[in-house]
């Protein structure tokens, strides 16, 4: 697995759909593959470039585009040990599916968001400490056929805290697959660090 840092221009970073398409360009030899990378935008205050953390199965290539720049990339091995305590950060899209349809709706209440995260981590890990670091509505524009544009909004919540590893194999799966929906819009990347 590779962990890479990119910088993108604010014009690209403001539209998660466009950002996802630009990041795909870092994998030029895999045009027909399914997306096998996760990313998270670390929204800065007053910066001309927006930092993006990207996790992928394959090493990304530098993109020939002045609006997207690969800063560094390194190969990592992730094997969380059971019962170890680790710091975590995740930007997620907490949602629930309505019973009478296949439609998802965002969770806006803090208690619902925290319960959602706990459910997603069970039985891989148990949350020991958690706080909501930021809450942001992301608006996107996705071109449709003709000149039509689909506009949408997703709720993103960045959680930070400490977790205890309960099942290292299941936690490794969550790390590689991501958590929740809207992964192509920069949600779902779980980052872990030793305390």
N, C-alpha and C positions, 0 to 999 in steps of 0.2 A: 504494500500500500504506500502511496505517496501523499505527502502533505506539502502544499505549495501556497505561496503568497503572491497575490496579484494586486495591482493598483489599477483602478478604472476611473475614467473621467466621470464627473457628476452627471453628465447627460446620459451616459449608459447606465450608471448605478441607480438612477431614479426609476427606471422601468425594469422590473425583475425579469420580464419576458425577454427583453432585448439583451439584458446581461447574460442570461442563460444561453442565448444563441451565440453571443460573442465567446463565451467560455468554451463552447463546443469546438471552436476553431483551434483550440489548443490540442485537439486530438484529430489531426488531419487524415490519418490513415484508417480511421474507423467511422466512415460516414453512415454506414447502415447499421451500426451497433446500437443497442439500447444504451441509454444514459447510465454510466457506471461511475458517476462522480457526484459528490455532495459539495455544497458551498455555503458559506455564511458571509454576509456583508457586516463588517464592523463599522457601524455608522459613526463617523467622526464628527467632531464639532469644529467648524471653521477650517476645513482643509480643502485644498484644491483637488486632491485625489482621494478616492474612496478605497480603503483596504478590503480585500476579499481573501478569505481562507478557503482553499479548495482541497478536498480529499478525493483521491482517485485510485483505481486499480492499476492504471498505466501512467507513466511519467508524461506530464504535459509538455508541449513544445511552446516556444516563444511564438506569440501571435504577431503577424505583420499588420499592426493596427495601432495608430498613435493613441487610441482611446483605452487600450488594454495593454498592461505591461506585466510580464512575469518577473517577479523580483528574485525568488529562490524556490527551490524544490528539493525535498529530501525524502529518501525512502525510510519508512518507519515500520517497526514491528509492534503490534499491540497484543499483549497477552495479560489482561488484568488478572491478578491473583485473587482467589476467593478470600473473603473477609478483610481485604485491604480497603482502606479509606482513600478516596480520590476526590479531588476537586473536579467539578464539571461545569460546562457552559453549553447551552443549546438555545438556538433560536428556533422556535417551533410555531406551528399553526394549529393551536388547540381548537378542535371542532367536535361536533357531534352530528350524527346522521339522524334526520327526522324520521320518526317511525313510519309515517305514511308515504314516504318518498325516498328516493336515493340522494336527495339533496343534503349537502352539508351546510351547517351554519356555525359561525364563529362563537366561541365562548368568551364572554366579556367580563364576567365576575371573577375576581381573583381566586376565590375559593374553588370555583369550577375549573379554572386553569391549573391550579395546583393539584387538584384531584385527578385531572386528566394526565398530568405528567407522572404522578404516582402509578396510575394504572398502566401506562405505557412501559414503565420500567420493571414492573412485576413480571416474572420472578427473578429477573436478571440482577436487580439491585434494589436496595432500600435507601430512600432519601433520609439523610441525617440532618441536613440543614439546607434550606432553600430560600431564595428571595427572587422577586421579579426585578430584573435589572433594567429592562425597558419594555415598553408596550408601543407598538407602532402599526398603523394601518398602511399597507403598501397598495398603491394603485398601479395597475398595469394596463397596457394597450397591446392587443394581439391582432395583427392583420387577419382579415377573413377574405373570402373570395370576393372578387371585384374590388371596389374601393371601400368596403365596409371595414370597420374596426370594432372588435369586441373589447369593451372596457370592463374592468373588474376590480375587486378589492379583496385583499386577504388580511386577516388579523395576524400579526406576528408578536410573539412574546419571547423575550430573552430571559431565560432562567439561569441562575448561577447558584452554586452551593457545594455540598459535600454528600457523596453517596458511599454506601458500603456494598462491595461486590458480593452477591449471593450465588450467582451462577456465571462463571467466567465465560463459558461457551455461549450462553444466550446473550451476555453483554457484548461479546465480540460480534455476534450477529447484528445487534442493534447499531454497533459502531460502523459496520460496513454497509448496512442497508438503510440506515437513517430511521428517524422516528416521526410518525405522523404523516400528514399530507403536505402538499405544496412544496415538495422537494425541488422541483424545477424552478421554483421561485426563491430559493435560498433558505429553505427551512429544513430541519431534520438532522443537521450535522451535530452529533454529540462529540464534544471534545473533553478529554480527560487529562489530568495532570496529577502527579504525586503531591502529597501535602508536605 
